[in-house]
Amino acid sequence: MGPMDIITGERPLEEIRTRVAALPSLWRRRAADTSLATLPGGIRLALLTSPYIVRWASWLVALLIVVFADLDRHNGRFELWLLMGTAAQLIAVTFYLPVARPATLEWLRRFTPEPERVDVLGVGLLDLALSVGALYLSGGWGSPYYHFALTALLIPSFFLTFRGVCLLAGAYMAAYLFGLANFGEGVNGSWKDTNLNSFIGALVTPLLVALVPNYLGNLLRELDAARSDAVDAL
């Protein structure tokens, strides 16, 4: 841009065409950015830590059920070991962010350009798998760890696309149905007849739980991209 362009406020036509042509690819790149790396640190920290607060609350619900409820023998076979195991699981996952994450990100940068997304998503999926395991070991239907496993969907759902979160929720519902049919009372359990209403709700709820953080994550990413576009336009 020459001095006359600065004085008159005119820009070469070719530069304007280049910037306009780059907009679609710029939008796709930002829409695919799920790391939220450009968000302020306080907001990003709150988004990463709030699901763990919900996870601890769901563990306390399981503890209260184990202590005060009259559990079926299928649900109480490993109650002491499951309480200790799930507590250790939550401690490890919770302290991953402030303790182990910096070193993990440095290692992941050797293999992926998006380490901030890959590590949290990986930890969330591992947490979900272990939670479903606790659900199976406690008998499936009537398990004290139903909400504990359900809230494990929050973390990975926040970072997935809409198609990805639908696949994750579908896989979770299929795994839960498999567990009901093969663990505890098995196919003879009350979930298929006397507790049919609760069974339908238990199958639909995971999809609703997964869609809420997914919508929030997509909304924040769109706002972040719009803010960046506004800065670029200025």
Residue pairs with C-beta under 8 A, 6 or more apart in sequence:
1 11
1 12
1 15
4 10
5 11
5 12
26 229
27 225
30 221
30 224
30 225
30 228
30 229
31 221
31 222
31 225
33 114
33 221
33 225
34 114
34 117
34 159
34 160
34 217
34 221
35 114
35 116
35 117
36 44
36 47
36 116
36 217
36 220
36 221
36 224
37 44
37 116
38 224
38 228
39 47
39 220
39 224
47 158
47 220
48 97
48 120
49 97
51 151
51 154
51 155
51 158
51 213
52 90
52 93
52 94
52 97
52 155
54 151
54 154
55 90
55 93
55 94
55 127
55 148
55 151
55 152
55 154
56 90
56 94
57 151
58 147
58 148
58 150
58 151
59 86
59 87
59 90
59 148
61 144
61 147
61 148
62 83
62 86
62 144
62 145
62 147
62 148
63 83
65 71
65 144
66 76
66 79
66 83
66 144
69 144
71 79
71 142
71 144
72 139
72 142
72 184
72 185
74 138
74 139
74 140
74 142
74 183
74 184
74 185
75 138
75 139
75 142
75 143
75 144
75 184
76 138
77 137
77 138
77 139
78 137
78 138
79 138
79 144
82 134
82 137
82 138
82 145
85 134
86 130
86 131
86 134
86 145
86 148
89 127
89 130
89 131
93 123
93 127
96 104
96 123
101 119
104 115
104 119
105 115
105 116
105 119
108 115
108 118
108 119
109 115
112 118
117 159
120 155
120 159
121 155
121 156
121 159
121 160
123 155
124 152
124 154
124 155
124 156
124 159
125 156
127 152
127 155
128 149
128 152
128 153
128 155
128 156
128 172
131 145
131 148
131 149
131 152
132 149
132 152
132 172
132 175
132 176
132 179
134 143
134 145
134 148
134 149
135 143
135 145
135 146
135 148
135 149
135 176
135 179
136 179
136 183
137 183
138 144
138 145
139 183
139 184
139 185
140 176
140 179
140 180
140 182
140 183
140 184
140 185
140 189
141 180
141 184
141 185
141 189
141 190
141 191
141 195
141 199
142 184
143 149
143 184
146 202
149 176
150 205
150 206
150 209
151 209
153 168
153 169
153 172
153 206
153 209
153 210
153 213
154 209
154 210
154 213
155 213
156 168
157 165
157 168
157 169
157 209
157 210
157 211
157 212
157 213
157 214
157 217
158 213
158 214
158 216
158 217
159 217
160 168
160 214
162 214
162 218
165 210
165 211
165 214
166 207
166 210
168 210
169 206
169 207
169 209
169 210
169 211
170 207
172 206
172 210
173 203
173 206
173 207
176 202
176 203
176 206
177 203
180 189
180 191
180 199
181 187
191 198
191 199
191 202
192 199
